[in-house]
Amino acid sequence: MSINTPKQTSHLKREILVRLIRSFLSDNFEENTRLIPYDMRPKGHEVPYRCCIHKERAILRDRAIAGLGCSIEETDDSTLLSTVAEKALERETPEENPLTVLTTACKGCVPSRIYVTDLCQGCVARPCENTCKFGAIKVVNGKSVIDPAKCKNCGMCAQVCPYQAIQKIIVPCENACPVGAIAKNEEGYAQIDFEKCISCGKCVAACPFGAVHEKSQIIDVLKNIKNGKKVIAMVAPAIMGQLPCTPQQLKAAIMKLGFYDVYEVAQGADITTKTEAAEFVERLEHGAEFMTTSCCAGYNELVDKHIPEMKPFRSDTKTPMYYTAEIVKQEHPDAVTVFFSPCVAKRREALNNPNVDYVLNYEEVGAWFVAHGIQVGECESSEFKTEASAEARNYAVIGGVAKAVQTMLPEEIPAHPVIIDGLNKQNIRDLKKYAKNGMCDLGNLIEVMACQGGCLGGNATVNAYKPALKQLTAYVNESKPLVEPPKVEQ
């Protein structure tokens, strides 16, 4: 679970997913799916969160729709869950946009604004009035008053108030989005503009009501396994820090779910490292001032949609998922590939990659283990066929990609890494500045990660960051390093 994700909303998501999986495994998937909201909130049940049991059931219904991989916005209120379940079974490919908004769960938060509380003392110094560059605040009858027509919500007046009498009201999802892709619609509920959205998942983690939801592909994967397809899992390095088990036990547990085999995506990360290092050397030899990494799907969407001027400076090297899926398809052309991801952005990347069929996040995988009653820490060990390097497995940690690339560079061509630890408004402004100026005065190799802390901080992780980091680091430390980089002939 990411740092910001409220526990209660995560528990609700997991319970819905567990029930959906068990419904799929039952004799009557459609009917048992329809009954999920009523089984979770039966008549006479205490209503823990909302005004009445009917509201609770409506929200649980919408969570189930998202769990079935369908859009809330495109599902009529009168449609039975059994009908949605039937539609999920008939679906051949995942829906285009990976996120959906549960309007039933959305609180319709008041607009973001700066306001003056009763703590205002009307002090003589007038720091709030003197600080405002827009003339939006005046003292009237001994109290500060803000003119909403002039206020730019910059928050400077709140920062200088000695009594902390000026406060800023935020809308969590809007405040978390670094590109302004989510806002209220005409009805006052959150709505995502997918032309702007970079699939970073920050709105998912930020909403305290769990109203922004990923559309799961777990039914699609279950269906392929049930139909006897050769389904192969590709696990990103961050998963090694999520569950109380060894990586070898994790592989065995995944095999128990019905997968044909499990590949480490770190295997593809080694290809990314070597390719990106060679590209970095070539670019510097041709006079480039800097290069950014390209393994973060959220960052790649940011460049494509919001900073096109950065494209000449972004590495052309493909992501570890890309190379791993390519290996799997070469070795098993008939395989159905499933990427296990810590974030939303990989769902979007997978839609544009014919070698990746489905994406499951760690929340979904954890729910699947629960549904089957699998204790991962009690499973027998199963070794991975190909051993990845320590540097590749460390891709999940912020700074890990740049460090891996550095190990493959000759001494004559040093890298000076710059780490962008999470995409926020300030970091995006910095990236735009680097692209505009054609240089970065801080260094020449810029690693960009959409999630703070790297992939271990993804919105769909299930372990707290520090214990996850400790567990992953232990795995990295027991892994073999990359081969020594070649020397450049003089």
ABEGO torsion letter per residue (X at the ends): XBAABBAAAAAAAAAAAAAAAAAAABABAAAAAAAAAAAABBBGBBBAABABAAAAAAAAAAAAAAAAGBBAAABBAABBAAAAAAAAAABABBBABABBBBAAABAGBBBBBBBBBAABAGBAAGAAAAABAAGABBBBGGBBBBBAAABAGAGAAAAABAAGABBBBBBAAAAABAAGABBBBAAGBBBBBAAABAGAGAAAAABAAGABBBBBAAAAAAAAAAAGBBBBBBBBAAAAAABBBBAAAAAAAAAAAGBABBBBAAAAAAAAAAAAAAAAAAAAAAGBABBBBAABAAAAAAAAAABAAAAAABBABBBAAAAAAAAAAAABAABBBBBBBABAAAAAAAAABAABABBBBAAAAAAAAAAAGBBAAABBBBBBABBBBAAAAAAABBGAAAAAAAAABBAABBBBBBBBBEBBAAAAAAAAAAAAAGBBAAEABBBBBABBGEAAABAABABBAAAAAAAAAAAAAABBBBBBBBBBBX
